[in-house]
């Protein structure tokens, strides 16, 4: 089984950009896990590419979903079990910090955590750059702080990246783990 690279970091840290670069430059090695959400599409997002946009009812007691999270605003996020295994490609998954311990409890041993740190100032600048509203930014800042509390990374190996590292540096660090 190939590795499951799990990207964690605050909003605006560059998770999506790194995943896009890895799948673009190395389609023979990497595929993105497309997770599910009940939230509406933002901007230029595309259904089945950015997320699988589904109704809330899909998330309630669905045995095909793991890592299901309901946010304070009533939106759901989840991952289909079948999408977390591959014998041909390394998988790239974005998770909130709290989802990491759930992966360990599901028995995954092929996980590598890619943890990206970012300053609050840069995070806000990037969220504004992607046209997030000030309300969305304030909510995300609050949520990010709560989400990181008491994270247990278990025995999973960790790749630490900085949002200020170049995209090339980030990709090269991940490629060394393949």
C-alpha positions as CSV (number, residue, x, y, z in Angstrom):
1,X,0.0,0.0,0.0
2,X,1.2,3.5,-0.8
3,X,1.5,6.3,1.7
4,X,-1.3,8.5,2.8
5,X,0.1,12.1,3.2
6,X,-2.2,14.0,5.5
7,X,-1.8,17.8,5.3
8,X,-2.7,19.8,8.4
9,X,-2.3,23.5,8.9
10,X,-4.3,26.6,9.5
11,X,-6.4,28.2,6.8
12,X,-4.2,29.9,4.2
13,X,-1.1,27.8,5.1
14,X,-0.8,26.4,1.5
15,X,-2.2,22.9,1.8
16,X,-4.2,23.1,-1.4
17,X,-1.4,24.7,-3.3
18,X,1.1,22.0,-2.4
19,X,-1.4,19.2,-3.2
20,X,-2.1,20.8,-6.6
21,X,1.6,21.0,-7.4
22,X,2.3,17.4,-6.4
23,X,-0.6,16.1,-8.6
24,X,0.3,18.3,-11.5
25,X,4.1,17.6,-11.5
26,X,3.9,13.9,-10.4
27,X,0.6,12.4,-11.6
28,X,2.2,9.0,-11.7
29,X,3.0,9.2,-7.9
30,X,0.2,11.2,-6.3
31,X,-3.6,11.6,-6.3
32,X,-5.7,13.9,-4.2
33,X,-8.3,12.5,-2.0
34,X,-11.5,14.4,-2.7
35,X,-13.4,14.7,0.5
36,X,-17.1,15.4,1.0
37,X,-18.8,18.5,2.4
38,X,-22.3,19.9,2.8
39,X,-21.1,23.5,2.6
40,X,-21.8,25.5,-0.6
41,X,-19.1,25.9,-3.2
42,X,-16.8,28.9,-3.0
43,X,-15.6,31.0,-5.9
44,X,-14.1,28.8,-8.6
45,X,-14.5,25.4,-6.7
46,X,-15.6,22.5,-8.9
47,X,-17.7,19.6,-7.6
48,X,-15.8,16.3,-7.5
49,X,-12.5,18.1,-8.0
50,X,-12.3,20.3,-4.9
51,X,-14.9,18.5,-2.8
52,X,-17.9,16.2,-3.3
53,X,-20.6,18.7,-2.5
54,X,-23.5,16.7,-0.9
55,X,-26.6,17.3,1.1
56,X,-26.4,17.2,4.9
57,X,-28.5,14.0,4.9
58,X,-25.6,12.1,3.2
59,X,-23.5,12.6,6.4
60,X,-25.8,11.4,9.0
61,X,-25.0,7.8,10.1
62,X,-23.4,6.9,6.7
63,X,-21.2,3.8,7.3
64,X,-19.2,4.6,4.1
65,X,-17.9,7.8,5.6
66,X,-15.1,8.2,8.1
67,X,-13.6,11.3,9.7
68,X,-17.0,13.0,9.7
69,X,-17.0,16.4,11.3
70,X,-19.9,18.7,11.9
71,X,-18.8,22.3,12.3
72,X,-20.4,24.9,14.7
73,X,-22.2,26.4,11.7
74,X,-23.9,23.1,10.8
75,X,-21.7,22.2,7.8
76,X,-20.4,18.6,7.5
77,X,-17.1,17.3,6.2
78,X,-16.2,13.6,5.7
79,X,-14.1,11.2,3.8
80,X,-15.2,8.0,2.1
81,X,-13.4,4.8,3.3
82,X,-12.7,3.7,-0.3
83,X,-10.9,6.9,-1.1
84,X,-8.2,6.3,1.6
85,X,-6.5,3.2,0.0
86,X,-4.5,2.9,-3.1
87,X,-2.0,0.4,-4.4
88,X,-0.9,2.6,-7.3
89,X,-0.5,6.2,-6.0
90,X,0.4,8.0,-2.8
91,X,-2.7,9.7,-1.5
92,X,-2.9,13.4,-0.5
93,X,-5.5,14.4,2.1
94,X,-6.2,17.6,3.9
95,X,-7.5,17.2,7.4
96,X,-8.2,19.3,10.4
97,X,-5.9,18.6,13.3
98,X,-8.5,16.8,15.3
99,X,-8.9,14.2,12.5
100,X,-5.4,12.8,12.9
101,X,-6.2,10.8,16.1
102,X,-9.2,9.4,14.3
103,X,-6.9,8.0,11.6
104,X,-4.8,6.2,14.1
105,X,-8.0,4.7,15.7
106,X,-9.0,3.4,12.2
107,X,-5.8,1.4,12.1
108,X,-3.9,3.3,9.4
109,X,-0.2,2.7,9.5
110,X,0.9,4.2,6.2
111,X,0.2,7.8,7.2
112,X,2.7,10.7,7.0
113,X,1.7,14.0,8.6
114,X,2.6,17.1,6.6
115,X,2.3,19.9,9.2
116,X,2.4,23.5,7.8
117,X,3.0,26.5,10.1
118,X,1.9,30.0,9.2
119,X,1.9,33.4,11.0
120,X,-1.4,35.0,11.8
121,X,-0.6,38.0,9.6
122,X,0.3,35.9,6.6
123,X,-2.8,33.7,7.2
124,X,-5.1,36.7,7.1
125,X,-3.4,38.1,4.0
126,X,-3.9,34.8,2.1
127,X,-7.5,34.4,3.2
128,X,-8.2,38.0,2.0
129,X,-6.4,37.2,-1.2
130,X,-8.8,34.3,-1.9
131,X,-11.7,36.7,-1.3
132,X,-12.8,35.3,2.1
133,X,-15.1,37.7,3.9
134,X,-14.0,39.3,7.1
135,X,-16.6,37.2,8.9
136,X,-15.2,34.0,7.4
137,X,-11.7,35.0,8.4
138,X,-12.7,35.8,12.0
139,X,-14.5,32.4,12.2
140,X,-11.6,30.6,10.8
141,X,-9.1,32.2,13.1
142,X,-11.2,31.2,16.1
143,X,-11.7,27.7,14.7
144,X,-8.0,27.1,13.9
145,X,-7.0,28.0,17.5
146,X,-9.6,25.5,19.0
147,X,-8.8,22.8,16.5
148,X,-5.1,22.6,17.4
149,X,-5.7,22.0,21.1
150,X,-4.4,18.7,22.4
151,X,-3.5,17.2,19.0
152,X,-2.1,13.6,19.3
153,X,0.0,12.7,16.3
154,X,0.5,9.2,17.6
155,X,3.4,7.4,16.0
156,X,2.9,8.9,12.6
157,X,6.1,10.4,11.0
158,X,5.8,14.2,10.6
159,X,7.2,16.5,7.9
160,X,7.3,20.1,9.2
161,X,7.0,22.8,6.7
162,X,6.7,26.6,6.9
163,X,4.2,28.5,4.8
164,X,7.1,30.8,3.9
165,X,9.2,28.0,2.4
166,X,9.2,28.0,-1.4
167,X,6.8,25.6,-3.2
168,X,9.8,23.9,-4.6
169,X,11.2,23.3,-1.1
170,X,7.9,21.9,0.1
171,X,7.5,19.5,-2.8
172,X,11.1,18.2,-2.5
173,X,10.7,17.5,1.2
174,X,7.6,15.4,0.5
175,X,9.1,13.6,-2.5
176,X,12.0,12.4,-0.2
177,X,9.4,10.5,1.9
178,X,8.1,8.5,-1.1
